[in-house]
Amino acid sequence: MRKQFKLGLSTMRWILVLSLTALAVSAQDAQLASRAAGVLEQRCIACHGPSLAQSGLRLDSSEAALKGGARGPALVAGNAAQSRLVQAIRRTGPLQMPPGPKLPDAEIAIIEQWITSGAAWPKNATVAAPAQTWWSLKKPVRPPVPAKDSWARTPIDAFISQKLIAEKLKPAREADRRTLARRAYLDLHGLPPTSEQIEKFAKDPAPDAYEKLIDELLASPRYGEKWGRHWLDLARYGDTGGFEQDPYLLYAWRYRDYVIDSFNNDKPYDRFVKEQIAGDELYPDDPPSMTGTGFYTVGPNRDMLFKVEDTNRAETLVDMVDTTGSVFLGLTVGCARCHDHKFDPIPQRDYMAIQAIFQNAEKTRVFLQYDPARTFDLQENARTAQLWEIADQFQALGASGGRGGRGAGAAGAAGAVGAAPAGGAAPPPPARSPEDEQKLKALEQRVLGMFRSIRPGPFAPGIHDIGRESPTKAYLPARSGRPPEPVPPGFLTALGGGKVPEPPVEATTSGGRTALANWIATKENPLFARVMVNRIWHFHFGRGLVATPSDLGHRAGLPSHPELLDWLATEFVDNGWSMKKLHKLIMTSSVYREASDVSKEANDHDADNLYLSHFNRRRLLPEEIRDTMLQSSGSLNLKMAGRPVVPEVAREELYGLSGNNMWQVTANLEEHKRRSVYMLSRRTFQPAMFASFDAPDGILSCSRRVESNTAPQSLTLLNGQWTMQEANRLADKLTGIADDAGLAEKAWQMVYARPPREDEVRTVKTFLERQTAELGNRKAAVIELGRVLYNTNEFLYVD
């Protein structure tokens, strides 16, 4: 018995050891399964979960993955190499998943180990629905900065370097000073540096010379003109309403000037956004802040001047909600207008809750004022009836510029009181009888008498709250026998939800937009800082850390550098929402200073440069092309602000425009030389330079410019009226130089801000000799040289 007992103890010991080993293996398997489920949750469930299941495939359980979708099973338990999922994420098969950057090797290894171990699913665990887990809906947490290596200058570089090392890539060399200066000037000013400015920077021996250059550029008013243009793209800015009649928005330019001033003054971003959502409620005694609400009126609309009824109220509300969501939150909220969002956790009820906030917002069309204490809106004033009567009489006498209908007469009456749509001289009227001329003068005096003491208000027409007693509900539409259901004002449930609080008893407005502004523009909102940081990164590098700047939802995928994005978002907040500080932080980094040289390793393994092993070259925007031509020819007029300028364009470009006042050229020719941001922006017409080089049309919010390559671009640059005009102006500065080498020196300094090489001087001599002989005129030959210089990559691209 004793021996048997000993044997029993030994057996029991072995059983215990084996049991503990099995438990350890089971715990390891459970941990591996949990880690694999986490990878699938973060990377795959947005497209292959219960709400979407693209190609019929779900990956929210091992059973669903083994069952597979349209292409068959995604997993072969125990055999990672034969599993379609592994082939897709390793990108060795016909599928390459997920869209965007390849998964990190460490995450791929987790999936492979999990499949090899049998692909068991964690007990009592399922992948959470993406509504609660998507990265952008979680508040950013400041991550620790990785250890810096010898290349890294800033915390930004430490994050970039970590990824480069993981991807076995090396950063490019630092760009030379001339390249850096040109890059910085065009990024911050939209204008290249002059040869004198480059020379000053290149010869500055101070160790902080580059930092001083960035400070100078940020302090210049040119900064607001360049970065204000980016914001105007988002705000779908235009000086006309669009659609068939494309009416003039007479004071939209005040919003444009407000945006430029805000950037130049480094207005904190949270304040900037609050002014645009609810400036009239939050800052009623500050006209510049109230101008911010022009954000909601400078987009396309069918409202005609003096029109009493807004027959497009539904579309106006849709535009307000959709643009608020995409610009300030980086979410495609508009996709939930008619049904629950197909990808993001935005039910239709949430959409209507946001729309309810805007129910009591009304456009302030044309404000005029007798004195600082009294204002009135023309559409609500008794004088409106008199204006219609006068307008009809103007029309009958043929004084409306050839446009028929009551709207045209109103425009004519407006022109008579000094509000001509484009600021240019109207075409001369046809010959009239002396009697008709007397009648016209009498009508003009009558209008002037009505408005002699009135001047434009100090702020752009925006929106205002029509009172706390106004309707504050939107309605879910009737469906399947269900009656329309009222929805009170509220916020997105995916971001915490909640209802708009009732205004205080003494309040005269509903306060809905105030509540919305305070809910959006706060560090507690997980999207607010991330979205703007990503936008600024996008405009500096040509691609955001998230590739779709106005969509950080599920369809956008994951950031290329998630930790860096969150670090920048928290840094942005800690620096008081200062955009200028963020610019400087980005532009003084080593990654921004890289040359645009592409290594073989980068070309083979990171062709899209997601990991930023070199700087991305970019082509100039159409505004930059035009402005740079003006500067290079010595013609640029740096006057700021004011009514939009209407420069002359080629007659053939105007083909299809109806009416004589659709493109009334500004009489003062010096105004034509102003920067492109001050040009008239028509939604139904763009000059050839802008149409060819992908300028936005102002119909929808534009978060990133397209960069196409088409034949009309080359034809426009080579033969367009604008190029010919600037080449002529350039030739005026050069033809007095008889020596070909001296002419080449001057031309290269004006256009490229550098001296020519010897081979370039020889080429210029040969070119001028041949062209002078062919054209019989040296100036004509120099004009041809200018056309050539404006059509080179060095002129059109930023390295």
C-alpha positions in Angstrom: 0.0 0.0 0.0 2.8 2.3 0.9 4.5 1.8 -2.5 1.2 2.2 -4.3 0.6 5.4 -2.3 4.0 6.7 -3.3 3.2 5.9 -6.9 -0.1 7.6 -6.6 1.5 10.7 -5.3 4.0 10.7 -8.2 1.2 10.3 -10.6 -0.8 13.0 -9.0 2.2 15.3 -9.2 2.5 14.7 -12.9 -1.2 15.2 -13.4 -0.9 18.5 -11.5 2.1 19.6 -13.6 0.3 18.7 -16.8 -2.8 20.4 -15.7 -1.0 23.6 -14.8 0.8 23.5 -18.2 -2.5 23.0 -20.0 -3.9 26.0 -18.0 -0.9 28.1 -19.0 -1.2 27.1 -22.7 -5.0 27.8 -22.4 -4.3 31.2 -20.9 -1.7 32.0 -23.7 -4.2 31.0 -26.3 -6.9 33.1 -24.7 -4.5 36.1 -24.6 -3.5 35.5 -28.2 -7.2 35.2 -29.2 -8.0 38.4 -27.4 -5.1 40.3 -29.1 -6.2 39.0 -32.5 -9.8 40.0 -31.8 -8.5 43.5 -30.9 -6.6 43.8 -34.3 -9.7 42.7 -36.2 -11.8 45.1 -34.2 -9.6 48.1 -35.0 -8.6 47.2 -38.6 -11.4 45.2 -40.2 -14.8 45.5 -38.5 -15.7 48.8 -40.1 -16.1 47.0 -43.5 -16.6 43.4 -42.3 -18.8 43.7 -39.3 -22.5 43.2 -38.6 -23.5 46.6 -40.0 -21.8 46.3 -43.4 -20.2 42.9 -44.2 -18.7 43.8 -47.5 -18.5 40.9 -50.0 -20.6 38.9 -47.6 -17.7 38.6 -45.2 -17.9 39.1 -41.4 -14.9 39.0 -39.1 -16.6 39.5 -35.8 -16.3 35.8 -34.9 -14.1 32.9 -35.9 -17.2 31.0 -37.1 -18.1 33.8 -39.4 -14.5 34.0 -40.7 -14.3 30.3 -41.3 -17.6 30.5 -43.2 -16.3 33.3 -45.3 -18.0 35.4 -47.9 -18.3 35.7 -51.6 -14.7 34.5 -52.2 -14.9 31.6 -49.7 -13.5 31.0 -46.2 -11.2 33.7 -44.9 -9.4 31.4 -42.5 -8.0 27.9 -42.7 -7.6 27.0 -39.0 -4.1 25.8 -38.3 -2.7 27.1 -41.6 -2.0 30.8 -41.8 -0.2 30.6 -45.2 -3.3 29.2 -46.9 -5.7 31.7 -45.2 -7.1 34.4 -47.6 -7.1 36.8 -44.7 -3.3 36.5 -44.2 -2.7 36.7 -48.0 -4.8 39.9 -48.1 -3.1 41.7 -45.1 0.4 40.5 -46.3 -0.6 41.7 -49.8 0.7 38.5 -51.4 -2.5 37.6 -53.1 -5.0 39.3 -55.5 -6.6 41.2 -52.5 -4.7 43.9 -50.6 -6.4 44.8 -47.3 -7.1 47.0 -45.5 -7.3 50.0 -47.9 -4.6 52.5 -47.2 -1.4 51.7 -45.3 -0.3 48.1 -44.9 -0.8 46.7 -41.4 2.3 46.8 -39.1 4.3 43.5 -39.2 3.6 43.0 -35.5 -0.2 43.0 -36.0 0.1 40.7 -39.0 2.2 38.3 -36.8 -0.6 38.3 -34.2 -3.2 37.2 -36.8 -0.8 34.5 -38.2 -0.1 33.1 -34.7 -3.8 33.1 -33.9 -4.7 31.2 -37.0 -1.8 28.7 -36.6 -3.0 28.0 -33.0 -6.4 27.1 -34.3 -8.2 30.5 -34.6 -10.1 30.0 -31.4 -12.3 32.9 -30.3 -12.2 34.4 -26.8 -14.9 32.8 -24.7 -18.0 35.0 -24.1 -16.3 37.7 -26.3 -17.4 39.4 -29.5 -16.0 42.2 -31.4 -17.7 45.4 -30.3 -19.7 47.3 -32.8 -17.6 50.0 -34.4 -19.8 52.7 -33.0 -18.2 52.5 -29.7 -14.6 51.7 -30.7 -13.6 53.7 -33.7 -10.4 55.6 -32.9 -11.5 59.1 -33.9 -14.5 59.0 -31.5 -12.2 58.5 -28.5 -10.7 61.5 -26.9 -7.0 61.9 -27.8 -4.6 60.9 -25.0 -1.2 62.5 -25.2 1.2 59.6 -25.9 4.8 59.5 -24.7 7.3 60.8 -27.2 9.6 58.1 -28.5 13.3 58.5 -27.9 15.0 60.9 -30.3 17.8 59.8 -32.6 20.4 62.0 -34.2 18.1 62.9 -37.1 15.1 64.1 -34.9 14.9 67.8 -34.1 11.4 67.8 -32.6 8.9 65.4 -31.0 7.3 65.2 -34.5 10.5 63.7 -35.9 10.7 61.1 -33.1 7.3 59.7 -34.1 8.2 59.8 -37.8 11.6 58.1 -37.2 10.0 55.3 -35.2 7.9 54.4 -38.2 10.7 54.7 -40.7 12.8 52.3 -38.6 10.0 49.9 -38.4 9.5 50.0 -42.1 13.3 49.7 -42.8 13.4 53.1 -44.5 15.8 56.0 -44.1 15.0 59.7 -44.2 16.2 61.8 -47.2 19.0 64.4 -46.8 18.1 67.9 -45.7 17.1 70.2 -48.6 19.4 73.1 -49.5 18.6 76.6 -48.3 17.2 77.8 -51.6 14.8 74.9 -51.7 13.8 75.4 -48.1 13.2 79.1 -48.6 11.1 78.6 -51.7 9.1 75.8 -50.0 8.5 77.9 -46.9 7.5 81.0 -48.8 5.0 79.2 -51.0 3.6 77.2 -48.2 2.9 80.2 -46.0 2.5 83.0 -48.5 1.5 81.4 -51.8 4.3 83.5 -53.3 7.9 82.5 -54.0 10.8 84.5 -52.4 12.7 87.0 -54.5 16.3 86.5 -55.2 17.2 89.1 -52.6 15.1 87.3 -49.9 16.8 83.9 -50.8 20.3 85.6 -50.7 19.6 87.1 -47.3 18.5 83.7 -45.8 21.3 81.8 -47.5 24.0 84.1 -46.1 22.6 84.3 -42.5 25.2 82.4 -40.4 22.9 82.4 -37.2 22.1 78.8 -36.1 18.4 79.9 -35.8 18.3 81.5 -39.2 15.6 79.2 -40.5 13.5 79.6 -37.3 13.7 83.4 -37.8 12.6 83.0 -41.4 9.5 81.1 -40.4 8.7 83.8 -37.8 9.0 86.5 -40.4 6.7 84.7 -42.8 4.1 84.1 -40.2 4.1 87.8 -39.2 3.4 88.9 -42.8 -0.1 89.8 -44.0 0.6 87.5 -47.0 0.1 84.5 -44.6 -3.5 85.3 -44.0 -4.1 85.6 -47.8 -2.7 82.1 -48.4 -4.2 80.2 -45.5 -7.4 82.2 -45.7 -7.8 80.7 -49.2 -7.6 77.2 -47.7 -10.5 78.0 -45.3 -12.5 79.7 -48.1 -12.4 76.4 -49.9 -13.9 74.7 -46.9 -16.5 77.3 -46.5 -17.5 76.9 -50.3 -17.0 80.6 -50.7 -18.3 82.5 -53.7 -19.4 86.0 -54.7 -22.5 84.7 -56.4 -25.3 82.3 -55.5 -24.9 79.8 -58.3 -27.7 77.9 -60.1 -29.4 79.2 -63.2 -29.4 82.9 -62.4 -26.2 83.0 -60.3 -27.2 86.2 -58.4 -24.5 88.4 -56.8 -24.0 88.1 -53.1 -23.1 91.7 -52.6 -21.3 91.5 -49.3 -19.8 88.0 -49.3 -16.4 89.7 -49.6 -16.7 90.9 -46.0 -16.6 87.2 -44.9 -13.5 86.7 -47.0 -11.7 89.6 -45.4 -12.8 88.4 -41.9 -11.2 85.0 -42.6 -7.9 86.6 -43.8 -7.8 88.9 -40.8 -8.5 86.0 -38.4 -5.5 84.0 -39.8 -3.2 87.0 -39.7 -4.2 87.8 -36.1 -3.7 84.2 -35.1 -7.2 84.1 -33.7 -7.4 81.0 -31.5 -9.1 78.2 -33.5 -11.8 77.5 -31.0 -12.8 81.2 -31.0 -12.6 81.3 -34.8 -15.1 78.4 -35.0 -17.4 79.7 -32.4 -17.7 83.0 -34.2 -18.8 81.1 -37.4 -21.3 79.0 -35.7 -22.9 81.5 -33.3 -21.1 84.9 -33.5 -24.4 86.7 -33.5 -25.4 85.1 -30.2 -22.0 84.9 -28.5 -20.6 88.3 -29.5 -23.6 90.5 -30.4 -21.7 93.8 -29.8 -18.7 92.8 -31.9 -19.3 93.2 -35.7 -16.2 91.4 -36.8 -17.1 88.4 -34.8 -20.7 88.5 -36.1 -19.3 88.5 -39.6 -18.1 84.9 -38.9 -21.7 83.6 -39.4 -21.2 84.5 -43.1 -19.9 80.9 -43.1 -23.5 79.9 -43.6 -24.4 82.4 -46.3 -21.4 82.5 -48.7 -22.2 79.1 -50.1 -24.5 78.3 -53.1 -28.1 79.5 -52.6 -31.0 80.5 -54.7 -31.9 83.6 -52.6 -32.3 86.6 -54.9 -31.8 90.2 -53.5 -35.0 91.6 -52.1 -36.7 88.2 -52.2 -39.3 87.9 -49.5 -39.8 84.1 -49.1 -37.0 81.6 -48.8 -38.6 78.8 -50.9 -35.5 76.6 -50.4 -35.6 76.4 -46.6 -35.1 72.7 -46.5 -32.0 72.8 -48.7 -30.7 75.7 -46.6 -30.9 73.6 -43.4 -29.3 70.6 -45.2 -26.4 72.8 -46.2 -26.0 74.2 -42.7 -25.9 70.7 -41.1 -23.8 69.0 -43.7 -21.1 71.7 -43.9 -21.0 72.0 -40.1 -20.4 68.3 -39.8 -17.7 68.0 -42.5 -15.7 71.2 -41.7 -15.7 71.3 -37.9 -16.2 67.6 -37.0 -14.6 65.8 -40.0 -17.7 63.5 -40.3 -20.0 62.9 -43.2 -23.0 63.8 -41.2 -25.0 64.5 -44.4 -25.1 60.8 -45.2 -27.7 60.4 -42.3 -30.1 62.9 -43.9 -32.4 60.2 -45.3 -31.5 57.1 -43.3 -29.0 55.9 -40.6 -25.4 56.4 -41.7 -24.2 53.2 -43.4 -20.7 53.3 -41.9 -20.5 55.7 -39.0 -22.6 55.7 -35.8 -24.9 58.6 -36.9 -28.6 57.7 -36.9 -31.1 59.8 -38.8 -32.5 61.0 -35.5 -29.1 62.6 -34.7 -29.1 64.3 -38.0 -32.5 65.8 -37.3 -31.4 66.8 -33.8 -28.6 68.9 -35.3 -31.0 70.3 -37.9 -33.4 71.4 -35.2 -30.6 73.6 -33.8 -30.6 75.6 -37.0 -34.4 75.8 -37.3 -34.5 79.3 -35.8 -31.5 80.6 -37.8 -32.4 83.0 -40.6 -30.1 84.6 -43.2 -29.5 88.3 -42.8 -29.5 89.4 -46.4 -28.7 93.0 -46.9 -28.2 95.2 -43.9 -28.1 99.0 -44.3 -28.1 101.5 -41.5 -29.2 105.1 -41.0 -26.8 105.6 -38.1 -24.8 103.3 -35.8 -27.9 102.8 -33.6 -30.5 101.8 -36.2 -30.4 99.1 -38.8 -33.1 97.5 -41.0 -33.3 94.7 -43.5 -34.5 95.8 -47.0 -36.8 92.7 -47.4 -38.7 93.7 -44.2 -38.9 97.4 -44.9 -41.8 99.3 -46.4 -39.5 100.8 -49.0 -39.4 97.4 -50.7 -42.7 98.0 -52.5 -41.4 101.3 -53.7 -38.2 99.7 -55.0 -40.2 97.1 -57.0 -42.2 99.9 -58.5 -39.0 101.9 -59.4 -37.3 98.7 -60.7 -40.2 98.0 -63.0 -40.0 101.5 -64.4 -36.2 101.1 -64.9 -36.9 97.9 -66.7 -39.5 99.6 -69.0 -37.0 102.3 -69.9 -34.3 99.7 -70.7 -32.0 100.6 -67.9 -31.4 97.2 -66.4 -28.5 96.0 -68.5 -30.6 93.8 -70.7 -31.8 91.3 -68.1 -35.5 90.7 -68.0 -37.8 90.1 -65.0 -38.3 91.6 -61.7 -35.0 90.3 -60.2 -33.1 92.2 -62.9 -35.0 95.4 -62.1 -34.1 95.0 -58.5 -30.4 94.6 -59.4 -30.7 97.8 -61.5 -32.2 99.7 -58.6 -29.4 98.4 -56.4 -26.8 99.5 -58.9 -28.4 103.0 -58.8 -27.6 103.3 -55.1 -24.0 102.3 -55.4 -24.1 98.5 -55.1 -23.1 97.5 -58.6 -22.6 93.7 -58.6 -19.0 93.5 -59.7 -17.8 97.0 -59.0 -17.1 97.6 -62.7 -18.6 100.1 -65.1 -21.8 99.0 -66.8 -22.0 98.9 -70.6 -23.3 102.2 -72.1 -27.1 102.3 -72.4 -28.7 102.4 -75.9 -29.7 105.7 -77.2 -32.9 107.1 -75.7 -35.2 110.0 -76.3 -34.7 113.1 -74.2 -38.0 112.4 -72.5 -36.9 109.0 -71.4 -33.6 110.4 -70.2 -35.5 112.9 -68.0 -37.6 110.0 -66.6 -34.5 108.0 -65.8 -32.9 110.9 -64.0 -36.0 111.5 -62.0 -36.1 107.8 -61.0 -32.5 107.9 -59.9 -33.1 111.0 -57.8 -36.0 109.3 -56.2 -33.9 106.3 -55.3 -31.0 108.4 -54.0 -33.5 110.4 -51.9 -34.7 107.2 -50.3 -31.2 106.0 -49.3 -29.2 109.2 -49.1 -28.4 108.7 -45.4 -27.9 105.0 -45.5 -24.6 103.1 -45.7 -23.7 99.4 -45.7 -23.6 97.8 -42.3 -20.2 97.0 -40.7 -20.5 93.2 -41.1 -21.3 90.7 -43.8 -24.7 89.2 -44.1 -24.7 86.0 -42.0 -27.4 84.4 -39.9 -29.2 85.5 -36.8 -31.6 83.9 -34.3 -35.2 84.8 -34.9 -36.2 84.4 -31.3 -36.7 81.9 -28.5 -40.4 81.4 -29.5 -39.5 80.2 -33.0 -39.8 76.5 -34.0 -37.0 74.4 -32.4 -37.9 70.9 -33.7 -37.1 68.9 -36.8 -39.0 65.9 -37.8 -38.2 62.3 -38.8 -40.0 61.8 -42.1 -43.1 59.6 -42.2 -42.3 56.1 -43.2 -44.1 52.7 -43.4 -47.2 54.1 -41.8 -45.3 55.9 -39.1 -46.3 59.6 -38.8 -43.6 62.3 -38.8 -41.9 62.3 -35.4 -40.6 65.5 -33.8 -37.0 65.6 -32.8 -35.7 68.2 -30.3 -32.4 69.9 -30.7 -29.5 67.7 -29.6 -26.0 66.5 -30.3 -24.4 63.4 -31.9 -24.8 60.4 -29.6 -21.5 59.0 -30.9 -19.8 62.0 -29.3 -21.7 61.9 -26.0 -25.1 63.1 -27.2 -27.3 65.2 -25.0 -30.1 67.8 -25.6 -29.7 71.5 -26.1 -30.5 73.1 -22.7 -33.4 75.5 -22.4 -32.4 79.2 -22.6 -32.7 81.3 -19.5 -36.0 83.1 -19.0 -34.4 86.5 -19.7 -32.8 85.3 -23.0 -34.2 86.7 -26.3 -32.8 83.9 -28.5 -33.1 80.2 -28.3 -29.3 79.8 -27.7 -29.2 76.6 -29.8 -26.2 77.6 -31.9 -24.4 78.9 -28.8 -24.8 75.4 -27.3 -23.6 73.8 -30.5 -20.6 76.0 -30.7 -19.6 75.3 -27.1 -20.1 71.6 -27.7 -18.0 71.5 -30.9 -15.2 73.9 -30.1 -13.8 72.3 -27.0 -10.9 70.0 -26.1 -13.4 67.5 -24.8 -14.6 66.9 -28.3 -12.4 64.0 -29.6 -12.7 65.2 -33.2 -12.3 69.0 -33.0 -8.5 69.4 -32.6 -7.7 66.3 -34.6 -9.5 67.5 -37.6 -7.8 70.9 -37.8 -4.3 69.5 -37.0 -4.8 67.0 -39.8 -5.9 69.7 -42.2 -2.8 71.8 -41.5 -0.6 68.7 -41.9 -2.3 68.0 -45.2 -1.6 71.4 -46.6 2.1 71.2 -45.6 2.8 67.7 -46.8 0.2 67.2 -49.6 -1.5 64.4 -47.6 -2.9 64.3 -44.1 -2.0 61.8 -41.4 -5.6 60.8 -42.3 -5.9 60.9 -46.1 -9.4 62.3 -46.1 -9.3 65.6 -44.1 -13.1 66.1 -43.9 -13.9 62.4 -43.1 -12.3 60.8 -40.0 -15.0 58.2 -40.0 -14.8 54.5 -40.8 -14.4 54.9 -44.5 -11.3 57.0 -44.0 -9.4 54.1 -42.5 -6.6 54.6 -39.9 -4.0 57.3 -39.6 -0.6 56.6 -41.0 0.8 57.9 -37.6 -1.9 57.7 -35.0 0.3 58.5 -32.0 1.7 61.6 -33.8 -1.8 62.8 -34.6 -2.9 62.6 -31.0 0.3 64.2 -29.8 -0.2 67.1 -32.2 -3.9 67.4 -31.2 -3.1 67.7 -27.5 -0.2 70.1 -28.3 -2.5 72.3 -30.3 -4.8 72.6 -27.4 -2.0 73.2 -24.9 -0.7 76.0 -27.1 -4.0 77.9 -26.8 -5.3 76.7 -30.2 -2.6 78.8 -32.0 -2.4 77.9 -35.7 0.8 79.9 -36.1 2.6 77.9 -33.3 1.5 74.7 -35.0 2.8 75.9 -38.4 6.2 76.6 -36.8 6.3 73.3 -34.9 5.7 71.4 -38.2 8.0 73.5 -40.4 11.0 73.4 -38.1 10.9 69.6 -37.9 13.5 67.5 -39.8 10.8 65.7 -41.7 9.6 69.0 -43.2 13.1 70.0 -44.1 13.8 66.8 -46.1 14.7 66.9 -49.7 12.3 65.5 -52.3 14.8 62.8 -53.3 13.2 59.4 -53.6 15.3 56.4 -52.6 15.0 53.0 -54.2 13.8 51.5 -51.0 11.1 54.1 -50.6 10.0 53.7 -54.2 9.8 49.9 -53.8 8.2 49.7 -50.4 6.4 53.0 -49.9 5.5 54.4 -53.3 2.8 56.7 -51.8 5.3 58.0 -49.2 3.0 57.3 -46.3 5.9 57.1 -43.9 7.5 60.4 -45.2 11.0 59.2 -46.0 11.2 62.3 -48.3 9.3 65.5 -49.0 6.4 65.3 -51.5 6.7 67.6 -54.5 3.6 69.5 -55.4 2.4 71.7 -58.2 1.4 75.3 -57.6 -2.3 76.0 -57.2 -3.9 78.1 -59.9 -4.0 81.1 -57.6 -0.3 80.6 -56.9 0.5 80.3 -60.7 -1.3 83.6 -61.4 0.1 85.4 -58.4 3.7 84.2 -59.1 3.5 85.3 -62.7 2.4 88.8 -61.5 5.3 88.9 -59.0 7.9 87.7 -61.5 6.9 90.3 -64.0 7.0 93.0 -61.4 3.3 93.8 -61.6 1.8 92.4 -58.4 -0.5 94.8 -56.5 -0.5 93.9 -52.8 -3.5 96.0 -51.9 -5.7 94.0 -49.4 -9.4 93.7 -48.7 -12.5 95.2 -50.3 -14.9 94.4 -53.1 -13.9 91.6 -55.5 -11.9 92.5 -58.6 -13.1 91.5 -62.0 -10.0 91.3 -64.3 -10.3 91.1 -68.1 -10.4 87.6 -69.6 -10.2 86.4 -73.2 -13.5 86.9 -75.1 -13.7 83.2 -76.0 -13.5 82.3 -72.3 -16.8 84.2 -71.8 -18.6 82.0 -74.3 -21.9 80.8 -72.8 -22.3 83.5 -70.2 -25.7 85.1 -70.5 -26.3 88.8 -69.9 -24.0 91.8 -70.1 -23.3 92.0 -66.4 -22.1 88.5 -65.7 -18.4 89.5 -66.0 -18.2 93.3 -65.7 -14.6 94.2 -65.8 -13.3 96.5 -63.1 -12.5 99.9 -64.6 -9.3 100.5 -62.7 -6.6 98.4 -64.4 -4.3 98.4 -61.4 -6.9 96.4 -59.5 -6.5 93.6 -62.1 -3.1 93.0 -60.7 -4.2 92.1 -57.2 -3.8 88.7 -55.7 -6.2 86.0 -56.9 -7.9 85.6 -53.5 -9.5 89.1 -54.2 -10.8 88.1 -57.6 -14.6 87.8 -58.2 -15.5 84.1 -57.6 -18.5 83.1 -59.8 -19.9 79.7 -59.3 -21.0 79.3 -62.9 -17.8 80.6 -64.5 -14.1 80.3 -64.0 -11.3 81.9 -66.0 -9.3 79.4 -68.0 -6.3 79.4 -65.6 -8.6 78.3 -62.7 -10.8 75.9 -64.6 -7.7 74.1 -66.1 -5.8 73.8 -62.9 -8.6 72.3 -60.8 -9.8 75.3 -58.7 -12.9 74.3 -56.7 -16.3 75.5 -58.0 -17.7 76.6 -54.6 -20.6 74.3 -54.8 -19.4 71.9 -52.1 -16.9 72.2 -49.3 -13.5 71.4 -50.7 -11.0 69.9 -48.3 -8.3 68.9 -50.8 -7.5 70.2 -54.2 -7.3 67.7 -57.1 -4.0 67.7 -59.0 -4.8 66.4 -62.5 -2.6 66.5 -65.5 -4.4 67.4 -68.7 -3.6 68.8 -72.1 -5.7 72.0 -71.5 -3.3 72.9 -68.7 -0.3 73.1 -71.1 -2.3 74.9 -73.7 -3.5 77.4 -71.2 0.0 78.1 -69.9 1.5 78.3 -73.4 -1.2 80.2 -75.3 -3.6 81.7 -72.8 -4.2 85.4 -72.7 -3.0 85.6 -69.1 0.4 84.0 -70.0 0.8 86.2 -73.0 0.0 89.3 -71.0 2.5 88.5 -68.2 5.2 87.5 -70.7 4.7 90.9 -72.3 5.2 92.6 -69.0 8.2 90.5 -68.3 9.6 91.5 -71.7 9.2 95.2 -70.9 11.6 94.7 -68.0 14.1 92.8 -70.1 14.3 94.2 -73.7 16.4 97.1 -72.6 19.2 94.7 -71.9 21.2 94.3 -75.1 23.5 91.6 -73.9 22.0 88.1 -74.1 23.9 86.8 -71.0 22.8 89.8 -69.0 19.2 89.3 -70.2 19.3 85.6 -69.1 20.7 86.6 -65.7 17.9 89.1 -65.2 15.2 86.8 -66.5 16.3 83.9 -64.3 16.4 86.1 -61.2 12.9 87.4 -61.8 11.3 84.1 -62.6 13.4 81.5 -60.7 15.1 83.7 -58.1 18.5 82.3 -59.0 21.3 82.9 -61.5 21.3 80.8 -64.7 23.9 78.0 -65.3 26.3 78.4 -68.2 24.5 75.9 -70.3 21.2 77.8 -69.7 22.9 81.0 -70.9 24.1 79.3 -74.1 20.6 78.0 -74.7 19.1 81.5 -74.2 21.5 83.0 -76.7 20.6 80.4 -79.3 16.9 80.7 -78.6 16.9 84.5 -78.9 18.9 84.5 -82.1 16.6 82.0 -83.7 13.4 83.6 -82.6 14.5 87.2 -83.5 15.4 86.0 -87.0 12.0 84.2 -87.3 9.8 86.9 -85.8 11.9 89.9 -87.0 11.6 91.6 -83.5 13.8 91.2 -80.4 11.0 92.0 -78.0 8.8 89.4 -79.6 11.6 86.9 -79.1 11.9 87.9 -75.4 8.1 87.4 -75.0 8.6 83.9 -76.4 11.3 83.3 -73.8 8.9 84.4 -71.1 6.3 81.9 -72.3 8.9 79.2 -72.1 10.0 80.1 -68.6 6.4 80.0 -67.3 6.0 76.5 -68.7 8.8 74.8 -66.9 8.7 72.4 -64.0 11.0 74.7 -61.9 8.4 77.4 -62.2 5.3 75.2 -61.6 6.5 72.8 -58.9 7.6 73.1 -55.2 10.4 70.7 -54.2 
